[in-house]
Amino acid sequence: MKPQGTQLSLFETRSSSDPFAIRVSPRARRLTARVHVGGRVEIVVPPGVKAHTVRDFVQRFTPWIDRKVAAMRSFASPSVAVPEAISFACTNEKFAVDWRNGPKRGLEQTMDRIVVQAPDEPGARALLQIWLKRAAHERLAPRLLQLASELNYSVARVSIRCQRTRWGSCSTRGTVSLNCSLLFLTREVVQYLFVHELAHTKHMNHSAKFWDLVEKIEPDYRRLDSDLLAGWRTVPDWVFQT
């Protein structure tokens, strides 16, 4: 899901190798660049703007963007190789993490503890990332399907992904994809994301009719949309580390 717009793609037009997200917003009046805590870059684009115009804009403002990225990365939390604990704001769960360094690979979970066996930090993180996607499917998919049933909307399938710039998406075939990192957001924000994606089963765009439908289901969507955009700050570093 792309807050108040659509993150269409990632372009590599800057002099650096850092990608940035494109978000088409019907409320935007001009091209703007936003740099979030940690250095994530987002370009907000009015409807109808061509890709080459976006590239020209980014190239023109690359020096400013690079300065802001450096500044915002200084506010990011220190990188944690293997977390000592994992907390899900969505479900109010917390798990202690016990990493046992050794040649064997595996992960076991009890009620509130995760035991990871791996020979190195990247291996331990990889196992935790696999576990996170499984945990997200167990917790998020049933709630989405329940809401769809309550609203009498049809969802063909729910998939779980781990992406840096998209909280969710809905395909024309009725597949709703959810970001496993939603587990780190509050329950009401996750519920709003569900509403947003379910509304796409009726309107595969971000038209006025789409937003009218979202507002009908969730009148406070504007505040929740803003909270969703800021939600990237709550995602731990290890989720995306390789």
C-alpha positions in Angstrom: 0.0 0.0 0.0 1.3 3.5 -0.8 0.0 6.2 1.5 -2.2 8.6 -0.4 -0.7 7.6 -3.7 1.2 4.8 -5.5 4.8 3.9 -5.2 5.2 2.9 -8.8 8.8 1.8 -9.0 12.4 2.3 -7.9 14.7 4.3 -10.2 18.5 4.4 -10.1 19.0 7.9 -11.5 21.1 9.3 -8.7 24.8 9.3 -8.7 24.8 7.0 -5.7 23.4 3.5 -5.7 20.6 4.2 -3.2 17.2 3.6 -4.7 14.3 5.9 -3.9 10.5 5.3 -3.9 8.1 7.1 -6.2 4.8 8.0 -4.7 2.1 9.4 -7.0 -0.3 11.4 -4.9 -3.6 13.0 -6.2 -3.1 15.7 -3.6 0.4 16.7 -4.8 0.7 20.0 -6.8 4.4 19.7 -7.6 7.3 17.3 -7.4 8.8 17.1 -3.9 11.6 15.1 -2.3 11.3 13.7 1.2 14.1 12.1 3.2 13.0 10.0 6.2 14.9 9.0 9.3 17.5 6.4 8.3 18.0 8.0 4.9 15.0 6.5 2.9 14.2 8.8 0.0 10.7 9.3 -1.3 9.7 11.4 -4.3 6.1 12.6 -4.3 4.7 13.1 -7.8 1.5 14.7 -9.0 -0.6 12.4 -11.3 0.4 12.5 -15.0 4.1 13.4 -14.5 6.4 11.5 -16.9 9.3 9.3 -15.7 11.9 11.5 -17.4 10.6 14.5 -15.6 11.1 12.7 -12.3 14.6 11.7 -13.3 15.5 15.3 -14.2 14.1 16.5 -10.9 16.1 14.0 -8.9 19.3 14.6 -10.8 18.9 18.4 -10.3 18.4 18.0 -6.5 20.9 15.2 -5.9 23.3 17.4 -3.9 20.5 18.4 -1.6 19.1 14.9 -1.3 22.6 13.5 -0.5 23.1 16.1 2.3 19.7 15.2 3.8 20.3 11.5 3.5 23.6 11.9 5.4 21.9 14.0 8.1 18.9 11.7 8.5 21.1 8.6 8.7 22.7 10.1 11.7 19.4 9.9 13.5 18.9 6.2 12.7 19.2 3.7 15.5 22.6 1.9 15.6 22.6 -1.3 13.5 21.9 -4.4 15.6 23.5 -7.5 14.2 21.2 -10.0 15.9 18.5 -8.6 18.1 18.3 -9.5 21.7 14.5 -9.2 21.6 11.7 -8.8 19.1 8.5 -6.9 19.9 5.3 -6.9 17.8 3.3 -3.7 18.4 0.4 -5.2 16.3 -0.2 -8.1 18.7 1.5 -6.9 21.9 3.9 -9.8 21.8 7.6 -9.8 22.8 10.1 -12.6 22.2 13.6 -12.9 23.8 16.2 -14.0 21.2 18.9 -16.4 22.1 21.5 -16.8 19.3 23.8 -19.8 19.7 26.9 -19.5 17.5 27.7 -22.9 16.0 27.9 -25.0 12.8 24.3 -26.1 13.0 21.4 -24.0 11.5 17.9 -23.9 12.9 15.3 -21.9 14.8 13.0 -23.0 17.6 10.3 -20.9 19.2 8.6 -21.3 22.5 5.9 -19.1 24.0 8.1 -16.0 24.4 11.6 -17.1 23.3 13.3 -17.8 20.0 16.5 -19.9 19.9 18.6 -19.4 16.8 21.5 -21.6 15.8 23.7 -20.3 13.1 27.5 -20.1 12.4 27.5 -16.3 11.9 25.4 -13.2 12.2 24.1 -13.1 8.6 22.9 -16.7 9.0 21.1 -15.9 12.2 19.4 -12.8 10.7 18.3 -14.9 7.7 16.6 -17.4 9.9 14.9 -14.6 11.9 13.7 -13.0 8.6 12.2 -16.3 7.5 10.6 -16.7 10.9 9.2 -13.1 10.7 7.4 -13.8 7.4 5.9 -17.0 8.8 4.8 -15.2 12.0 3.3 -12.4 9.8 1.3 -14.8 7.8 0.0 -16.5 10.9 -1.1 -13.2 12.5 -2.0 -11.0 9.6 -3.7 -13.2 7.0 -6.6 -14.4 9.2 -7.3 -10.8 10.3 -7.4 -9.6 6.8 -9.7 -12.4 5.7 -12.0 -11.8 8.6 -12.3 -8.1 7.8 -12.9 -9.0 4.1 -15.7 -11.4 5.2 -17.3 -8.7 7.4 -17.3 -6.2 4.6 -18.4 -8.8 2.1 -15.2 -8.3 -0.1 -13.5 -11.1 -2.0 -9.9 -11.9 -1.5 -8.4 -14.8 -3.5 -5.1 -15.2 -1.7 -2.9 -13.5 0.9 0.8 -13.4 0.4 3.5 -12.1 2.8 6.5 -10.1 1.5 9.4 -8.2 3.0 9.8 -4.9 1.1 11.5 -1.6 2.0 9.0 0.8 0.4 5.6 -0.9 0.2 3.3 -1.9 3.1 1.0 -3.8 0.8 -0.6 -4.2 -2.6 -3.6 -5.8 -4.3 -3.5 -7.5 -7.7 -6.3 -7.6 -10.3 -6.7 -11.3 -9.5 -7.6 -10.5 -5.9 -4.3 -11.4 -4.3 -3.5 -9.1 -1.3 0.2 -8.8 -0.5 1.2 -7.7 3.0 4.6 -6.6 4.3 5.8 -8.7 7.2 7.0 -5.5 8.9 3.4 -4.6 9.6 3.8 -6.6 12.8 5.9 -3.7 14.2 3.0 -1.2 13.7 0.1 -0.6 16.0 -3.1 -2.6 15.4 -5.2 0.4 14.3 -2.6 1.3 11.6 -2.5 -2.3 10.4 -6.3 -2.3 10.3 -6.2 0.8 8.1 -3.7 -0.8 5.7 -6.2 -3.7 5.4 -9.0 -1.3 4.6 -6.8 0.4 2.0 -6.0 -2.9 0.2 -9.5 -4.2 0.4 -10.8 -1.0 -1.2 -8.5 -1.8 -4.1 -10.6 -4.9 -4.8 -13.3 -2.5 -5.8 -11.2 0.3 -7.3 -7.7 -0.6 -8.8 -6.6 3.0 -8.6 -6.5 6.0 -6.2 -9.4 7.9 -7.6 -11.9 10.0 -5.7 -14.2 7.0 -5.6 -11.5 4.9 -4.0 -10.8 7.4 -1.3 -14.5 7.9 -0.7 -14.8 4.1 -0.1 -11.8 4.2 2.3 -13.3 7.0 4.2 -16.7 5.3 4.4 -15.0 2.3 6.1 -12.4 4.2 8.1 -13.3 7.9 8.6 -10.0 8.6 10.4 -8.0 7.4 7.4 -6.0 10.6 7.0 -4.4 10.4 10.4 -3.8 6.7 10.1 -2.3 7.2 6.6 0.2 9.6 8.1 1.0 7.2 10.9 1.5 4.4 8.3 4.0 6.5 6.4 5.9 7.2 9.6 5.8 3.6 10.5 9.1 2.8 8.7 10.9 4.3 11.6 9.6 1.5 13.8 11.0 -1.3 11.7 14.2 -2.8 13.2 17.4 -2.7 11.1 17.9 -6.5 11.2 14.7 -7.0 9.1 16.5 -5.8 6.0 20.1 -6.6 6.7 21.7 -9.4 4.7 
